[in-house]
Amino acid sequence: MERRPPALVIALASVAILATFGIGILVGREIARPPRAPQDTIAATPQAQPAPVPPQLLAYRILQIIPIALSQPRGIASEQDGTVWVCGDRALIRVDRAGAVKSRFALDGEPRCVSLGPAGTILVGMDDHVEAIDPATGAARSWPDLGSKAIVTSIAAASSSVYVADAGNRMVMRFDAGGKLLGTIDKGFVVPSPFFDVAAAADGTLWVANPGNHAVQHYTPEGTLLVSWGQSSIEADGFVGCCNPVHLALLPCGALVTAEKGIARVKVYEPDGSLTAVVALPADFPAAETGLSLSTRKANGGEILVLVPEERAVRVYVKKGAGGDG
C-alpha cells in the first residue's frame, strides 16, 4: 500500500477541517437569516391540491383590474379616494383607478413594502430601514438603520404608532410618527423566508402573521398576546406549505384578509379565526405567482386589493352583489 508523506497527510487533514468549518458557517448564516430574494424560497413543492371550496364561501368577484407600470411590483397601499401606491423597480409610484401614473419617486434601493403613514406621509420599507416620503414634494427622510440582518417586509400605521415587521431579526418594532423606536415585540416568531406581515387595527392593536407556525396573532401595542389561531392544513380554513400566511390586511368591518404563497389563496376570516369567505383560489392566478400583497378600502362595502406581480396588475375584489366603480 502506498504511503503518503506526513506533510501531505497533514495538509489534506487541514483542508478537510477548514472545509467542514466553512460549510458550518455558511449553514449557520442561512439558518440565522432568511434569503433576501423571495424567489429563493417560494418554489412550490408537489403537494395535494386543496379540497373543493363550498360554493357559499366563494363570495367575491373581480370588480376591476388596475394595470401597474412596473416590471417587478412588490407592495401596495390604497387610499380611500381610489389612489393606489405601488413600490418596485427602485421606485414608488402613485396610480389612479385606471392605472395612470400620477407621481413617481426614485428610491436609492429596491423596496419591499409600502404603507400609508402618519400626517399624509408614505412609508416605504427598504430592507434595513424605513423611508418616510412627503407625496407633495417627494422629500424623503430615512428612519434609523436597523442593522445588517434587517429585512423590512411590512409596515402598518395605527393612531399613535407605526409597526415595522423585520423578517431578518424576526421581530416587530413599534415607532412613533417621527421614527423614534418605542419598543419591540419578539415572541418567538417563526419566519423561514422573507415574508412577515403586520396589520394595525383601528384601536391601536396589532395583527401579526406568524408564517412558520401557520398562525395569525393579535397583540396589544406593548406585545401582550390577545388571540392566536390557525393551523397547517390543505383545507380551506387552514394554511398550507412551509410558511403561511404571508400577507394580512384588515377590512373596515374588522375582518382579516390573508394571502398565501406556494398554493396561492386569498381568504377572509373573522377575528376569532372563523373562515367566512374565499376571495381567490390557486387556479385564479398565474402558475408562477407568489407575491400577492394586500390592501383594502371602504368603497363598495369593503374592497380587497390584491397585487398580482406576474400580471403587473392590482385586482380589486368586491362581494358578489356589490356594484359601483368605487
MARVEX-887558 format. One record per residue (C-alpha): residue number from 1; x, y, z. Coordinates in steps of 0.2 Angstrom, whole numbers, plus 5000, padded with zeros to 4 digits. Layout:
N
<nr = NUM&x = X&y = Y&z = Z>
...
***
This chain:
326
<nr = 1&x = 5000&y = 5000&z = 5000>
<nr = 2&x = 5007&y = 5017&z = 4995>
<nr = 3&x = 5011&y = 5028&z = 5010>
<nr = 4&x = 5008&y = 5047&z = 5009>
<nr = 5&x = 5021&y = 5058&z = 5016>
<nr = 6&x = 5017&y = 5065&z = 5033>
<nr = 7&x = 5017&y = 5083&z = 5027>
<nr = 8&x = 5004&y = 5079&z = 5013>
<nr = 9&x = 4993&y = 5070&z = 5026>
<nr = 10&x = 4993&y = 5085&z = 5037>
<nr = 11&x = 4989&y = 5096&z = 5023>
<nr = 12&x = 4974&y = 5086&z = 5017>
<nr = 13&x = 4968&y = 5085&z = 5035>
<nr = 14&x = 4969&y = 5104&z = 5037>
<nr = 15&x = 4959&y = 5107&z = 5021>
<nr = 16&x = 4946&y = 5095&z = 5027>
<nr = 17&x = 4944&y = 5103&z = 5043>
<nr = 18&x = 4943&y = 5120&z = 5036>
<nr = 19&x = 4930&y = 5115&z = 5023>
<nr = 20&x = 4919&y = 5107&z = 5036>
<nr = 21&x = 4921&y = 5123&z = 5047>
<nr = 22&x = 4917&y = 5134&z = 5032>
<nr = 23&x = 4901&y = 5124&z = 5027>
<nr = 24&x = 4896&y = 5126&z = 5045>
<nr = 25&x = 4897&y = 5144&z = 5045>
<nr = 26&x = 4888&y = 5145&z = 5029>
<nr = 27&x = 4874&y = 5134&z = 5035>
<nr = 28&x = 4873&y = 5144&z = 5051>
<nr = 29&x = 4871&y = 5160&z = 5041>
<nr = 30&x = 4857&y = 5153&z = 5031>
<nr = 31&x = 4848&y = 5147&z = 5047>
<nr = 32&x = 4851&y = 5164&z = 5055>
<nr = 33&x = 4844&y = 5174&z = 5041>
<nr = 34&x = 4831&y = 5172&z = 5028>
<nr = 35&x = 4836&y = 5174&z = 5010>
<nr = 36&x = 4834&y = 5192&z = 5003>
<nr = 37&x = 4826&y = 5187&z = 4987>
<nr = 38&x = 4808&y = 5180&z = 4988>
<nr = 39&x = 4811&y = 5169&z = 4973>
<nr = 40&x = 4824&y = 5160&z = 4983>
<nr = 41&x = 4811&y = 5151&z = 4994>
<nr = 42&x = 4794&y = 5151&z = 4985>
<nr = 43&x = 4796&y = 5137&z = 4973>
<nr = 44&x = 4781&y = 5126&z = 4977>
<nr = 45&x = 4784&y = 5108&z = 4981>
<nr = 46&x = 4772&y = 5095&z = 4975>
<nr = 47&x = 4758&y = 5093&z = 4987>
<nr = 48&x = 4740&y = 5088&z = 4987>
<nr = 49&x = 4728&y = 5100&z = 4979>
<nr = 50&x = 4715&y = 5109&z = 4991>
<nr = 51&x = 4698&y = 5101&z = 4993>
<nr = 52&x = 4684&y = 5109&z = 4983>
<nr = 53&x = 4678&y = 5125&z = 4992>
<nr = 54&x = 4659&y = 5126&z = 4996>
<nr = 55&x = 4650&y = 5137&z = 4984>
<nr = 56&x = 4644&y = 5148&z = 4998>
<nr = 57&x = 4661&y = 5153&z = 5003>
<nr = 58&x = 4665&y = 5159&z = 4985>
<nr = 59&x = 4658&y = 5176&z = 4990>
<nr = 60&x = 4669&y = 5188&z = 4980>
<nr = 61&x = 4671&y = 5194&z = 4962>
<nr = 62&x = 4683&y = 5205&z = 4952>
<nr = 63&x = 4677&y = 5222&z = 4950>
<nr = 64&x = 4692&y = 5230&z = 4942>
<nr = 65&x = 4710&y = 5226&z = 4936>
<nr = 66&x = 4722&y = 5241&z = 4938>
<nr = 67&x = 4737&y = 5239&z = 4927>
<nr = 68&x = 4754&y = 5243&z = 4935>
<nr = 69&x = 4768&y = 5251&z = 4926>
<nr = 70&x = 4782&y = 5242&z = 4935>
<nr = 71&x = 4792&y = 5227&z = 4929>
<nr = 72&x = 4793&y = 5220&z = 4947>
<nr = 73&x = 4780&y = 5227&z = 4958>
<nr = 74&x = 4782&y = 5222&z = 4976>
<nr = 75&x = 4770&y = 5230&z = 4988>
<nr = 76&x = 4754&y = 5241&z = 4988>
<nr = 77&x = 4744&y = 5253&z = 4999>
<nr = 78&x = 4727&y = 5261&z = 4995>
<nr = 79&x = 4719&y = 5277&z = 4999>
<nr = 80&x = 4701&y = 5279&z = 5002>
<nr = 81&x = 4699&y = 5290&z = 4986>
<nr = 82&x = 4705&y = 5276&z = 4975>
<nr = 83&x = 4723&y = 5281&z = 4974>
<nr = 84&x = 4735&y = 5266&z = 4974>
<nr = 85&x = 4753&y = 5267&z = 4979>
<nr = 86&x = 4764&y = 5253&z = 4972>
<nr = 87&x = 4783&y = 5250&z = 4975>
<nr = 88&x = 4796&y = 5241&z = 4965>
<nr = 89&x = 4809&y = 5244&z = 4952>
<nr = 90&x = 4818&y = 5256&z = 4964>
<nr = 91&x = 4803&y = 5267&z = 4963>
<nr = 92&x = 4787&y = 5272&z = 4972>
<nr = 93&x = 4773&y = 5276&z = 4960>
<nr = 94&x = 4755&y = 5283&z = 4963>
<nr = 95&x = 4742&y = 5277&z = 4951>
<nr = 96&x = 4723&y = 5281&z = 4949>
<nr = 97&x = 4709&y = 5268&z = 4947>
<nr = 98&x = 4713&y = 5267&z = 4929>
<nr = 99&x = 4732&y = 5264&z = 4931>
<nr = 100&x = 4738&y = 5281&z = 4925>
<nr = 101&x = 4754&y = 5286&z = 4934>
<nr = 102&x = 4751&y = 5302&z = 4944>
<nr = 103&x = 4768&y = 5303&z = 4953>
<nr = 104&x = 4784&y = 5293&z = 4953>
<nr = 105&x = 4798&y = 5295&z = 4966>
<nr = 106&x = 4815&y = 5287&z = 4963>
<nr = 107&x = 4822&y = 5276&z = 4978>
<nr = 108&x = 4840&y = 5273&z = 4982>
<nr = 109&x = 4837&y = 5254&z = 4983>
<nr = 110&x = 4824&y = 5240&z = 4980>
<nr = 111&x = 4809&y = 5242&z = 4991>
<nr = 112&x = 4800&y = 5228&z = 4999>
<nr = 113&x = 4783&y = 5236&z = 5005>
<nr = 114&x = 4774&y = 5252&z = 5006>
<nr = 115&x = 4761&y = 5259&z = 5019>
<nr = 116&x = 4751&y = 5275&z = 5022>
<nr = 117&x = 4760&y = 5284&z = 5036>
<nr = 118&x = 4755&y = 5297&z = 5049>
<nr = 119&x = 4751&y = 5315&z = 5043>
<nr = 120&x = 4750&y = 5310&z = 5025>
<nr = 121&x = 4767&y = 5303&z = 5023>
<nr = 122&x = 4770&y = 5287&z = 5013>
<nr = 123&x = 4782&y = 5274&z = 5022>
<nr = 124&x = 4792&y = 5263&z = 5011>
<nr = 125&x = 4802&y = 5248&z = 5018>
<nr = 126&x = 4820&y = 5247&z = 5011>
<nr = 127&x = 4827&y = 5231&z = 5018>
<nr = 128&x = 4837&y = 5239&z = 5033>
<nr = 129&x = 4827&y = 5255&z = 5036>
<nr = 130&x = 4811&y = 5264&z = 5033>
<nr = 131&x = 4809&y = 5279&z = 5021>
<nr = 132&x = 4796&y = 5292&z = 5025>
<nr = 133&x = 4791&y = 5301&z = 5009>
<nr = 134&x = 4781&y = 5318&z = 5008>
<nr = 135&x = 4770&y = 5314&z = 4992>
<nr = 136&x = 4768&y = 5333&z = 4989>
<nr = 137&x = 4786&y = 5337&z = 4987>
<nr = 138&x = 4795&y = 5320&z = 4985>
<nr = 139&x = 4806&y = 5324&z = 5000>
<nr = 140&x = 4812&y = 5308&z = 5009>
<nr = 141&x = 4818&y = 5306&z = 5027>
<nr = 142&x = 4827&y = 5290&z = 5032>
<nr = 143&x = 4822&y = 5282&z = 5049>
<nr = 144&x = 4835&y = 5273&z = 5059>
<nr = 145&x = 4846&y = 5260&z = 5052>
<nr = 146&x = 4840&y = 5243&z = 5059>
<nr = 147&x = 4856&y = 5234&z = 5056>
<nr = 148&x = 4864&y = 5222&z = 5043>
<nr = 149&x = 4852&y = 5207&z = 5047>
<nr = 150&x = 4836&y = 5218&z = 5045>
<nr = 151&x = 4824&y = 5214&z = 5031>
<nr = 152&x = 4809&y = 5226&z = 5032>
<nr = 153&x = 4794&y = 5216&z = 5025>
<nr = 154&x = 4779&y = 5225&z = 5031>
<nr = 155&x = 4774&y = 5242&z = 5039>
<nr = 156&x = 4757&y = 5247&z = 5047>
<nr = 157&x = 4752&y = 5263&z = 5055>
<nr = 158&x = 4740&y = 5264&z = 5069>
<nr = 159&x = 4733&y = 5280&z = 5078>
<nr = 160&x = 4749&y = 5284&z = 5088>
<nr = 161&x = 4761&y = 5270&z = 5082>
<nr = 162&x = 4769&y = 5263&z = 5067>
<nr = 163&x = 4773&y = 5245&z = 5067>
<nr = 164&x = 4788&y = 5238&z = 5056>
<nr = 165&x = 4790&y = 5219&z = 5053>
<nr = 166&x = 4808&y = 5214&z = 5052>
<nr = 167&x = 4809&y = 5196&z = 5045>
<nr = 168&x = 4828&y = 5196&z = 5047>
<nr = 169&x = 4828&y = 5199&z = 5065>
<nr = 170&x = 4811&y = 5190&z = 5067>
<nr = 171&x = 4803&y = 5204&z = 5077>
<nr = 172&x = 4790&y = 5218&z = 5076>
<nr = 173&x = 4796&y = 5236&z = 5081>
<nr = 174&x = 4785&y = 5250&z = 5087>
<nr = 175&x = 4789&y = 5268&z = 5082>
<nr = 176&x = 4781&y = 5284&z = 5085>
<nr = 177&x = 4775&y = 5295&z = 5070>
<nr = 178&x = 4793&y = 5303&z = 5068>
<nr = 179&x = 4803&y = 5287&z = 5068>
<nr = 180&x = 4808&y = 5285&z = 5086>
<nr = 181&x = 4809&y = 5267&z = 5092>
<nr = 182&x = 4796&y = 5264&z = 5106>
<nr = 183&x = 4798&y = 5246&z = 5109>
<nr = 184&x = 4799&y = 5229&z = 5101>
<nr = 185&x = 4788&y = 5213&z = 5100>
<nr = 186&x = 4799&y = 5197&z = 5100>
<nr = 187&x = 4788&y = 5182&z = 5103>
<nr = 188&x = 4797&y = 5168&z = 5095>
<nr = 189&x = 4790&y = 5172&z = 5078>
<nr = 190&x = 4795&y = 5158&z = 5065>
<nr = 191&x = 4800&y = 5166&z = 5049>
<nr = 192&x = 4808&y = 5154&z = 5037>
<nr = 193&x = 4808&y = 5165&z = 5022>
<nr = 194&x = 4807&y = 5184&z = 5020>
<nr = 195&x = 4788&y = 5185&z = 5022>
<nr = 196&x = 4782&y = 5193&z = 5038>
<nr = 197&x = 4767&y = 5204&z = 5039>
<nr = 198&x = 4758&y = 5215&z = 5051>
<nr = 199&x = 4741&y = 5225&z = 5050>
<nr = 200&x = 4736&y = 5238&z = 5063>
<nr = 201&x = 4718&y = 5239&z = 5069>
<nr = 202&x = 4708&y = 5255&z = 5072>
<nr = 203&x = 4710&y = 5253&z = 5091>
<nr = 204&x = 4729&y = 5253&z = 5090>
<nr = 205&x = 4731&y = 5234&z = 5092>
<nr = 206&x = 4742&y = 5224&z = 5080>
<nr = 207&x = 4739&y = 5208&z = 5070>
<nr = 208&x = 4754&y = 5198&z = 5065>
<nr = 209&x = 4756&y = 5184&z = 5053>
<nr = 210&x = 4767&y = 5170&z = 5061>
<nr = 211&x = 4770&y = 5161&z = 5045>
<nr = 212&x = 4781&y = 5146&z = 5051>
<nr = 213&x = 4768&y = 5142&z = 5064>
<nr = 214&x = 4754&y = 5144&z = 5051>
<nr = 215&x = 4746&y = 5157&z = 5063>
<nr = 216&x = 4738&y = 5174&z = 5064>
<nr = 217&x = 4741&y = 5183&z = 5081>
<nr = 218&x = 4733&y = 5198&z = 5089>
<nr = 219&x = 4744&y = 5209&z = 5101>
<nr = 220&x = 4742&y = 5224&z = 5111>
<nr = 221&x = 4755&y = 5238&z = 5107>
<nr = 222&x = 4766&y = 5233&z = 5121>
<nr = 223&x = 4766&y = 5215&z = 5115>
<nr = 224&x = 4754&y = 5205&z = 5125>
<nr = 225&x = 4746&y = 5191&z = 5115>
<nr = 226&x = 4727&y = 5193&z = 5114>
<nr = 227&x = 4722&y = 5179&z = 5102>
<nr = 228&x = 4731&y = 5166&z = 5091>
<nr = 229&x = 4723&y = 5155&z = 5078>
<nr = 230&x = 4727&y = 5145&z = 5063>
<nr = 231&x = 4733&y = 5128&z = 5058>
<nr = 232&x = 4743&y = 5119&z = 5044>
<nr = 233&x = 4730&y = 5111&z = 5033>
<nr = 234&x = 4726&y = 5109&z = 5014>
<nr = 235&x = 4708&y = 5113&z = 5019>
<nr = 236&x = 4701&y = 5130&z = 5015>
<nr = 237&x = 4701&y = 5136&z = 5033>
<nr = 238&x = 4720&y = 5131&z = 5035>
<nr = 239&x = 4737&y = 5137&z = 5029>
<nr = 240&x = 4747&y = 5126&z = 5018>
<nr = 241&x = 4765&y = 5124&z = 5014>
<nr = 242&x = 4780&y = 5128&z = 5025>
<nr = 243&x = 4776&y = 5146&z = 5030>
<nr = 244&x = 4759&y = 5154&z = 5028>
<nr = 245&x = 4750&y = 5166&z = 5028>
<nr = 246&x = 4762&y = 5179&z = 5021>
<nr = 247&x = 4751&y = 5194&z = 5020>
<nr = 248&x = 4737&y = 5202&z = 5030>
<nr = 249&x = 4725&y = 5216&z = 5028>
<nr = 250&x = 4710&y = 5222&z = 5039>
<nr = 251&x = 4693&y = 5226&z = 5031>
<nr = 252&x = 4683&y = 5241&z = 5038>
<nr = 253&x = 4672&y = 5229&z = 5047>
<nr = 254&x = 4687&y = 5221&z = 5057>
<nr = 255&x = 4688&y = 5205&z = 5047>
<nr = 256&x = 4705&y = 5199&z = 5041>
<nr = 257&x = 4711&y = 5196&z = 5024>
<nr = 258&x = 4725&y = 5183&z = 5022>
<nr = 259&x = 4736&y = 5178&z = 5007>
<nr = 260&x = 4746&y = 5163&z = 5004>
<nr = 261&x = 4761&y = 5159&z = 4993>
<nr = 262&x = 4765&y = 5142&z = 4985>
<nr = 263&x = 4747&y = 5137&z = 4983>
<nr = 264&x = 4741&y = 5155&z = 4981>
<nr = 265&x = 4724&y = 5158&z = 4990>
<nr = 266&x = 4716&y = 5174&z = 4997>
<nr = 267&x = 4703&y = 5172&z = 5011>
<nr = 268&x = 4693&y = 5182&z = 5024>
<nr = 269&x = 4692&y = 5177&z = 5042>
<nr = 270&x = 4683&y = 5184&z = 5057>
<nr = 271&x = 4694&y = 5190&z = 5071>
<nr = 272&x = 4691&y = 5173&z = 5081>
<nr = 273&x = 4698&y = 5163&z = 5066>
<nr = 274&x = 4682&y = 5158&z = 5058>
<nr = 275&x = 4683&y = 5157&z = 5039>
<nr = 276&x = 4669&y = 5167&z = 5031>
<nr = 277&x = 4675&y = 5169&z = 5013>
<nr = 278&x = 4687&y = 5163&z = 4999>
<nr = 279&x = 4691&y = 5178&z = 4988>
<nr = 280&x = 4703&y = 5169&z = 4976>
<nr = 281&x = 4709&y = 5151&z = 4973>
<nr = 282&x = 4726&y = 5144&z = 4966>
<nr = 283&x = 4718&y = 5142&z = 4948>
<nr = 284&x = 4714&y = 5161&z = 4948>
<nr = 285&x = 4732&y = 5166&z = 4947>
<nr = 286&x = 4747&y = 5163&z = 4935>
<nr = 287&x = 4756&y = 5147&z = 4939>
<nr = 288&x = 4772&y = 5156&z = 4944>
<nr = 289&x = 4763&y = 5169&z = 4956>
<nr = 290&x = 4769&y = 5171&z = 4973>
<nr = 291&x = 4768&y = 5189&z = 4978>
<nr = 292&x = 4750&y = 5194&z = 4982>
<nr = 293&x = 4752&y = 5209&z = 4993>
<nr = 294&x = 4736&y = 5215&z = 5000>
<nr = 295&x = 4727&y = 5231&z = 5004>
<nr = 296&x = 4709&y = 5236&z = 5007>
<nr = 297&x = 4697&y = 5251&z = 5007>
<nr = 298&x = 4680&y = 5256&z = 5012>
<nr = 299&x = 4671&y = 5258&z = 4995>
<nr = 300&x = 4658&y = 5246&z = 4989>
<nr = 301&x = 4656&y = 5238&z = 5006>
<nr = 302&x = 4674&y = 5234&z = 5008>
<nr = 303&x = 4686&y = 5231&z = 4993>
<nr = 304&x = 4700&y = 5219&z = 4994>
<nr = 305&x = 4715&y = 5225&z = 4983>
<nr = 306&x = 4727&y = 5211&z = 4978>
<nr = 307&x = 4744&y = 5214&z = 4969>
<nr = 308&x = 4747&y = 5201&z = 4956>
<nr = 309&x = 4766&y = 5204&z = 4951>
<nr = 310&x = 4766&y = 5191&z = 4937>
<nr = 311&x = 4751&y = 5201&z = 4929>
<nr = 312&x = 4759&y = 5218&z = 4934>
<nr = 313&x = 4742&y = 5222&z = 4940>
<nr = 314&x = 4731&y = 5225&z = 4955>
<nr = 315&x = 4714&y = 5216&z = 4956>
<nr = 316&x = 4700&y = 5224&z = 4965>
<nr = 317&x = 4688&y = 5212&z = 4973>
<nr = 318&x = 4671&y = 5215&z = 4980>
<nr = 319&x = 4657&y = 5205&z = 4987>
<nr = 320&x = 4646&y = 5197&z = 4975>
<nr = 321&x = 4631&y = 5208&z = 4973>
<nr = 322&x = 4641&y = 5224&z = 4977>
<nr = 323&x = 4642&y = 5236&z = 4962>
<nr = 324&x = 4649&y = 5253&z = 4958>
<nr = 325&x = 4666&y = 5258&z = 4952>
<nr = 326&x = 4672&y = 5265&z = 4969>
***
